[in-house]
């Protein structure tokens, strides 16, 4: 009997829910409770679709509830061990130096986008159209990745950003969701949305000084780190999602 649909849905659910909430969901399956009970108990709005897909896959693949619960618990155990393996590498934009191997920001950025299978979150202060990044984002949306990009706005920057709105850099990526830190939600009038990062599937995190611009990822002298595994990517994604849930970050119209 094929279980590929259920296994794929389970992986997406674990990525979005994290170990603790996935164990709660496994308990719901173990007790033979239905979808509505699961959505009520595991209140993670961003994961609602993943939970629905998991229930649908379990029904489609004829997976008994007890087996579904056991699979989820086993998957969490394996995922947690995988998360213990952490790799941290430096990333640079600008001039290279002979004999010192470094990874280029532009290449690493597109790799992070390409590695996303379910969720990609990014933040930037300034943004300009960078064709390799735009192509990678389009491909991500096409394969079903939920893509969210947080940008500063000219209003939020209070005159410190020139040219078109940073959001315009992503206008050609249909299905991408753009967010901003609304000026009305800021405690201080001089506060800025200055974070620069990208996190794929809560597993890979690129964070540094480079904006999502051609100059930021290629020409300027910028530095960052690429973190694979461990808690940092998970916590970064959770923080962004919580800022969205609380209305601190808001969808751009």
N, C-alpha and C positions, 0 to 999 in steps of 0.2 A: 504494500500500500504506500503510495507517495505521500510524503509529509513535507515536501519542499515549500508549499505555500504557507503552512503553519510555521515552519522553521524560519522562513524569511520574515513573517509577521512578528514572530517572537523576538527576533534580533532587533527590529525597529522599536518594539515596545521597550526592551531593556535599555536601548540607547537613550530614549526619551525619558523614561521613568527613573532610571538609576536602580541600583541594587535593592535598596530598602523598599521602595514602592513596588518594585517588581515582585518581591516576596509577599507583599500584601495582596497583589493581584493573584499570585499563585494560591494563596489561601482562599480567595474567592472561588477559584476553579475547584480547589480541593473540596469545598463545601457544596459544590454543584450549583452555585448561584449564577444568575444570568447577567447579561450585559448591563442593564440599568443599575443593578446593585454594584457592579464593578465601577461604573462611572461615578456613582455616589460616594463610594469608599475611597477610591483613588482620584482625588480631586486635583488633577493636573491638566488644566484646559488645553495646553499645547499637545498633550498626548491622547486626547479624546479619540481622534481619528485612528491612532495606532491601536488603541484598545478595541475599537469597533472592528478594525481589520483583523485583529487577532481572534476575536470571537467568530467572525465570519469564516476565517481560514480553518479554525478548529471544527466548525460545522461542515465545511466543504470537504475537508480531509478526513472526516469521521474520527476525530481524536476524542477519546473519552476524557471526561473532566479530570479524573485522577492522573491520567497520563500527561495531560496538558500541564497540570500543576507540577508534576515531577520534572518535566522538561524545563519549565521556567526556572525552577530552583537549581537544576543542574547547569543551565545556561548562565545564571547569575554567578554561580561558583566559579565557572571557567572565566567569565568576563572579569570578575574581581581579581583573579590571579593575573590575568592579562594586564589589568590596570596597574599592577605592582611594578611592571617593567617600564621604567621611565628613561627616555632618551632626551637630552637637551643639547641643542647645537646652536651656534651663533650664525646669524644671517646678516649680510652687509649689502648696502647699495654703494655705488660709486667706484673709485679706483681699487684695483686689486694689487696685491704685493707679491713679488716672486717668492716661491718657496713656502708660502703660507696658504694652505687650502681653505677657502671660505665659500659658502653658498650664497648665491646672488638672490637678493630679495625678489626680483621680478620672477625668476624661475620658481622659487619656493612658494610664492603666493599662488601661482597658477596650479602648482602641484597640490596645495592644500585644497583648493576649490575642486580639483579633479578627484580627490580622494573622498569627497563627501558623497554619501549614498542616501542619507535621509534628511540631514539638517546642516545648513551652513549659516553661520552668523558672522557678520563683519561690522566693524565700526571704523569711521574715518572722520577727520576734521575737514580737510579739503578733498575734492575729487575732480578728476578730469578723465575724459574718455581714454582708456588704455586698451587698444584692440585685443591683445592676448588675454587680458582679464575679462573683457566683455565676452569673448568667444567661450572662455571657460565657464562663465556664469550661465550663458545660454545653454550650453551642454548640460550643466548641472540641473537647470530647470527642466530640460527635456527628458532627463532620466528620472524625474520625480522628486528631486531634492527640494525641500522647503527652504528657500533662500530669503534671509532678512538682512538688510544693510541699514545701519544707522549712520546718518550724516549730520553735519552741522548745517545750519541755514544762514543765509546772509543776515536775516533779522537777528538770529541768535548770536552771530559773531559781532553784531553791532558795528559794522563798518570795517572790520578787520579782514574780510574776505572780498576779493575783487572778482570780476567776471561773472559768468552765469552761476546759478545755484549749483552746489555740489550734486544735488539729486539728479540734475540733467545728464550727468555722466552715465547714468544707468537707465535712461529713458527707453533705450532700444531693447532692453532685456524684459520681455513680456513674462509676467508671472512672478517677478521679483518684487518683494515687499519692502518699501522704503519707510524708515522711521526717523524721528528727530526728537530731540529734547526740547519740548515746547518752552519758550521763554517764560510763560506763565507758571510753569512747574519748577522754575529755578528759584532757589532761596536767595541768590545774590545776582544782581543785575550784570555783574562782570563775569559770571560763571560761563564757561565754554564747554561744548562737547568736544573734547580733545583726544579721546581714546583712539588708538589705531591697532586693530587686531582682526584676526579671522580665526574661527574655530569650526572644525569639521567633525560632525557626529560625536561631539563631546569627547573626542579621542586625540585630536591634533590641534594644537594652538600655536599660532604665529602672532607674536606681539612685539612691537617695537616703535621706532620713531617715525617710520615712513607713512605718509599719506598715500591714498589710492590714486596716485597720479603718476604720469610718466617720469617726472622729475624725482618723485619720492622713491619709486621702486627701481629706478635706473641711474639717474644722473647725480642726485645729491649724495653726500656722504651720510648715510643713515645706518643705524644698527638695530638689531633685534634678536630674539631667540625663538627657536622652533622647539616646542615641547610635545613629545609624543608619549602618550600614556600617562598614568598617574592621575592625581586629583585636580591639577591645575586646569586642564581643558574642561572637565566636568563642571568645576566651580565657576569658571568664566561664563559658560553657557547658561548655567542656572541663574547667575546674577543678571545677565541680560534679559532672560525670560521673566524674571521677577520684576525688573524695572518696567517691562512691557505690561505685565499683569497689573501692576499698581498704577499705571497711567502716567508714569514719569517719562517713559518713552512712548510716543504716540505716532500712529500711522500718518504719513504725509498724505494730504488729499490728492 
